């Protein structure tokens, strides 16, 4: 994987640019993208990991929101093959990436989240993150809904997701996306 990180950095450096963000950015653009692709895979644009596509999908939404890829969080298509950084595809690595970038996202509690924030699940309370999703709606009563791959859904509640996969003592973590 390190080799691809070096290739990604070199391609971005030599090209003199970063992958372009969509013309419209922000949480509305993020949610529009995610809702357009929750029940399919944008394989031409980003490839797919089938049943473990959750972080790839959340990352795609953040690009639609306007986030720029960097040397630690990236996707590239090289010779018709999709390549990814670990933070782009692993929930635990993505947690570590966000923790190291408070200018992008910060830990939040359930009552602080808004549409476009990131939700991570630790189904077995092991300390690793097992699943990543994006907040798609917050009801007046505080019920949080997510849009996700790997249990494809557009408005599944956090409680439903946790109950479907809880292996005993599962926990939910929230990241508030900074800006916008």
C-alpha positions in Angstrom: 0.0 0.0 0.0 2.9 2.4 0.7 3.9 2.1 -3.0 0.5 3.3 -4.1 0.6 6.2 -1.6 3.9 7.3 -3.2 2.4 6.9 -6.7 -0.7 8.9 -5.7 1.5 11.7 -4.2 3.7 11.7 -7.3 0.7 11.9 -9.7 -0.9 14.7 -7.7 2.5 16.6 -7.6 3.4 16.1 -11.2 -0.1 17.0 -12.4 0.1 20.3 -10.5 -3.5 19.8 -9.4 -5.7 17.9 -7.1 -8.8 16.0 -8.2 -11.4 18.6 -8.9 -14.4 19.0 -6.6 -17.8 19.3 -8.1 -19.1 22.8 -9.0 -21.6 22.8 -6.1 -20.1 21.8 -2.7 -21.1 21.5 0.9 -23.4 19.2 2.8 -26.2 19.5 0.3 -23.9 18.4 -2.6 -22.6 15.6 -0.3 -26.1 14.3 0.5 -27.3 14.7 -3.1 -24.4 12.5 -4.2 -24.9 9.9 -1.5 -28.7 9.7 -2.0 -28.1 9.3 -5.8 -25.8 6.3 -5.2 -26.9 4.6 -2.0 -28.5 1.7 -3.8 -25.9 1.3 -6.5 -22.2 1.6 -6.9 -20.4 4.4 -8.8 -18.0 1.7 -10.0 -16.8 3.8 -13.0 -15.8 6.6 -10.8 -14.6 4.9 -7.6 -14.7 1.1 -8.0 -16.5 -1.0 -5.3 -15.7 -3.3 -2.4 -19.1 -5.1 -2.6 -20.3 -5.8 0.9 -17.5 -3.8 2.5 -17.8 -0.6 0.6 -18.9 1.7 3.5 -15.8 3.9 3.9 -15.3 4.1 0.1 -18.9 5.4 -0.2 -18.6 7.9 2.7 -15.3 9.1 1.2 -17.0 9.7 -2.1 -19.6 11.8 -0.4 -16.9 13.9 1.3 -15.3 14.6 -2.1 -18.7 15.7 -3.4 -18.9 17.9 -0.3 -15.7 19.6 -1.4 -13.0 17.7 0.5 -9.7 17.4 -1.3 -7.7 14.2 -1.4 -4.3 14.3 0.3 -1.3 12.0 0.7 -3.1 10.0 3.4 -6.7 9.9 2.1 -7.0 9.3 -1.6 -8.4 7.3 -4.5 -6.8 7.0 -7.9 -7.6 5.2 -11.1 -4.4 4.0 -12.7 -4.6 2.1 -15.9 -8.3 1.3 -15.4 -7.5 0.0 -11.9 -8.8 1.7 -8.8 -6.2 2.3 -6.0 -7.0 3.5 -2.5 -5.2 4.7 0.6 -6.0 2.7 3.8 -7.9 5.7 5.2 -10.2 5.7 2.1 -11.3 2.1 2.7 -10.8 1.1 6.3 -13.1 2.4 9.1 -10.4 2.2 11.7 -7.8 3.9 9.5 -10.4 6.5 8.6 -11.0 7.1 12.3 -7.3 7.6 12.8 -7.2 10.0 9.8 -10.0 12.1 11.1 -8.5 12.2 14.6 -5.3 13.6 13.0 -7.2 16.2 11.1 -9.3 18.4 13.5 -9.5 21.0 10.7 -11.8 18.5 8.9 -13.8 16.8 11.6 -14.0 16.6 15.4 -15.5 14.1 17.9 -19.1 14.9 18.5 -21.9 13.6 20.7 -25.2 12.4 19.2 -27.0 15.7 20.1 -24.4 17.7 18.1 -24.6 15.9 14.8 -26.1 17.3 11.6 -26.7 16.1 8.1 -23.3 15.2 6.4 -21.5 14.2 9.6 -19.8 10.8 9.9 -21.1 8.0 12.1 -18.9 5.0 13.0 -19.9 1.8 14.6 -17.8 -0.6 16.8 -20.1 -3.6 16.9 -18.1 -5.7 19.3 -16.7 -2.9 21.5 -13.1 -3.9 20.4 -11.9 -0.4 19.9 -11.8 -0.9 16.1 -14.4 0.7 13.9 -16.4 -1.9 12.0 -18.6 0.4 9.9 -18.8 3.9 8.6 -21.9 5.9 7.4 -23.0 9.4 6.8 -25.9 11.3 8.6 -28.8 11.6 6.2 -31.4 13.1 8.5 -31.8 14.1 12.1 -35.4 14.1 13.4 -36.8 16.7 15.8 -36.8 14.0 18.5 -33.0 13.4 17.9 -33.3 10.2 15.9 -30.3 10.0 13.6 -30.6 8.4 10.2 -27.7 7.3 8.0 -27.0 6.7 4.3 -24.6 3.9 3.7 -23.2 1.0 1.6 -22.6 -2.4 3.2 -26.2 -2.7 4.3 -27.3 -0.3 1.6 -29.7 2.2 3.0 -30.7 5.9 2.6 -32.5 6.6 5.9 -31.7 3.8 8.3 -31.7 4.8 12.0 -28.5 4.5 13.9 -30.4 2.3 16.4 -31.5 -0.1 13.7 -28.0 -0.3 12.3 -26.5 -1.1 15.7 -29.2 -3.6 16.6 -28.7 -5.5 13.3 -25.0 -5.9 14.0 -24.4 -5.6 17.7 -22.1 -8.4 18.9 -22.4 -7.4 22.5 -21.6 -3.9 23.9 -21.6 -2.2 20.5 -20.8 1.5 20.5 -21.5 4.4 18.1 -19.1 7.3 17.5 -19.8 10.6 15.7 -17.6 13.0 13.8 -18.8 16.5 13.1 -17.5 17.7 9.8 -16.0 21.2 10.3 -16.8 24.1 8.0 -19.6 24.7 5.5 
